[in-house]
Every structure is written in C-alpha cells, then in structure tokens.
Amino acid sequence: MTPQTIRQMIEAGLPDSSVIVQSDDNTHFEAIIISKLFSGKNMLQQHRMVHKVLGDKLGKDIHALSFKTFTPEEYESISDFESS
C-alpha cells in the first residue's frame, strides 16, 4: 500500500475532499483529510466516515493509519493561525 493509493481511496469515497497522506515506510501512515462532508458532524462521526471508506483495508493492507479530519473552514483557520 502506498500513500498515493490511500489518498485515492479516500478521495473516491469522500468526493470533493482534499487528502494528504505521508509515510516513511509504507506501513505506518499519517493523513490530513479536508472535506465539506464533515460539516455538522463531530470528530467521531467524521472518523467513522473515513473508516467506512477504507473498510477492511484497515488492519490488513494498511497496518497503521493516524489521521486528522477538518472541514475546509477549520483547516483554513488552522492554516491562518500557523502562518501568523
């Protein structure tokens, strides 16, 4: 499994999302997922959406994945804060 494959899977399952996936060893992955579909949902609901998209790949083809989810507005406010 590669970061690009995981990104493509998430983007296919969450249309109009922006996804950044990184890995040093193609076993342990970190992702940032930005989607309008997360609006009005709490973090648990957002994470369940991502888990549903990845399905049985988690724990099998994807050994470990940590991720953060944001709405576009949340991500923009964080980006503004980090650039100040």
Contact map, one row per residue, 1 for C-alpha under 8 A:
111011000000000000000000011000000000000000000000000000000000110000000000000000000000
111111000000000000000010010000000000000000000000000000000000000000000000000000000000
111111100000000000001110010010000000000000000000000000000000000000000000000000000000
011111110000000000001000000000000000000000000000000000000000000000000000000000000000
111111111000000000000000000000000000000000000000000000000000000000000000000000000000
111111111100000000001000000000000000000000000000000000000000000000000000000000000000
001111111110000000111000000000000000000000000000000000000000000000000000000000000000
000111111111000000000000000000000000000000000000000000000000000000000000000000000000
000011111111100000000000000000000000000000000000000011000000000000000000000000000000
000001111111110000100000000000000000000000000000010011000000000000000000000000000000
000000111111111111100000000000000000000000000000000000000000000000000000000000000000
000000011111111000000000000000000000000000000000000000000000000000000000000000000000
000000001111111000000000000000000000000000000000000010000000000000000000000000000000
000000000111111110000000000000000010100000000000000010000000000000000000000000000000
000000000011111110000000000000000000000000000000000000000000000000000000000000000000
000000000010011111000000000000000011000000000000000000000000000000000000000000000000
000000000010011111100000000000001111000000000000000000000000000000000000000000000000
000000000010000111110000000000001110000000000000000000000000000000000000000000000000
000000100110000011111000000000111100000000000000000000000000000000000000000000000000
000000100000000001111100000000111000000000000000000000000000000000000000000000000000
001101100000000000111110000011110000000000000000000000000000000000000000000000000000
001000000000000000011111000011100000000000000000000000000000000000000000000000000000
011000000000000000001111111111000000000000000000000000000000000000000000000000000000
000000000000000000000111111110000000000000000000000000000000000000000000000000000000
000000000000000000000011111100000000000000000000000000000000000000000000000000000000
111000000000000000000011111110000000000000000000000000000000000000000000000000000000
100000000000000000000011111110000000000000000000000000000000011100000000000000000000
000000000000000000000011111111000000000000000000000000000000011110000000000000000000
001000000000000000001111011111100000000000000000000000000000010111000000000000000000
000000000000000000001110000111110000000000000000000000000000000011100000000000000000
000000000000000000111100000011111000000000000000000000000000000011110000000000000000
000000000000000000111000000001111100000000000000000000000000000000111100000000000000
000000000000000011110000000000111110000000000000000000000000000000111100000000000000
000000000000000011100000000000011111010000000000000000000000000000001111001000000000
000000000000010111000000000000001111111000000000000000000000000000001111000000000000
000000000000000110000000000000000111111000000000000000000000000000000011000000000000
000000000000010000000000000000000011111000000000000000000000000000000010000000000000
000000000000000000000000000000000111111111000100000000000000000000001110000000000000
000000000000000000000000000000000011111110000000000000000000000000000010000000000000
000000000000000000000000000000000000011111000000000000000000000000000000000000000000
000000000000000000000000000000000000011111111100000000000000000000000000000000000000
000000000000000000000000000000000000010111111100000000000000000000000000000000000000
000000000000000000000000000000000000000011111110000000000000000000001000000000000000
000000000000000000000000000000000000000011111111000000000000000000000000000000000000
000000000000000000000000000000000000000011111111100000000000000000000000000000000000
000000000000000000000000000000000000010011111111110000000000000000001000000000000000
000000000000000000000000000000000000000000111111111000000000000000001000000000000000
000000000000000000000000000000000000000000011111111100000000000000000000000000000000
000000000000000000000000000000000000000000001111111110000000000000000000000000000000
000000000100000000000000000000000000000000000111111111000000000000000000000000000000
000000000000000000000000000000000000000000000011111111100100000000000000000000000000
000000000000000000000000000000000000000000000001111111100000000000000000000000000000
000000001100110000000000000000000000000000000000111111100000000000000000000000000000
000000001100000000000000000000000000000000000000011111111100000000000000000000000000
000000000000000000000000000000000000000000000000001111111100000000000000000000000000
000000000000000000000000000000000000000000000000000001111111000000000000000000000000
000000000000000000000000000000000000000000000000000001111111110000000000000000000000
000000000000000000000000000000000000000000000000001001111111111110000000000000000000
000000000000000000000000000000000000000000000000000000011111111100000000000000000000
000000000000000000000000000000000000000000000000000000011111111000000000000000000000
100000000000000000000000000000000000000000000000000000001111111000000000000000000000
100000000000000000000000001110000000000000000000000000001111111110000000000000000000
000000000000000000000000001100000000000000000000000000000111111110000000000000000000
000000000000000000000000001110000000000000000000000000000110011111000000000000000000
000000000000000000000000000111100000000000000000000000000100011111100000000000000000
000000000000000000000000000011100000000000000000000000000000000111110000000000000000
000000000000000000000000000001111000000000000000000000000000000011111000000000000000
000000000000000000000000000000111000000000000000000000000000000001111100000000000000
000000000000000000000000000000011110010000100110000000000000000000111110000000000000
000000000000000000000000000000011110010000000000000000000000000000011111111000000000
000000000000000000000000000000000111111000000000000000000000000000001111111000000000
000000000000000000000000000000000111000000000000000000000000000000000111111100000000
000000000000000000000000000000000000000000000000000000000000000000000111111110000000
000000000000000000000000000000000000000000000000000000000000000000000111111111000000
000000000000000000000000000000000100000000000000000000000000000000000111111111100000
000000000000000000000000000000000000000000000000000000000000000000000001111111110000
000000000000000000000000000000000000000000000000000000000000000000000000111111111000
000000000000000000000000000000000000000000000000000000000000000000000000011111111100
000000000000000000000000000000000000000000000000000000000000000000000000001111111110
000000000000000000000000000000000000000000000000000000000000000000000000000111111111
000000000000000000000000000000000000000000000000000000000000000000000000000011111111
000000000000000000000000000000000000000000000000000000000000000000000000000001111111
000000000000000000000000000000000000000000000000000000000000000000000000000000111111
000000000000000000000000000000000000000000000000000000000000000000000000000000011111
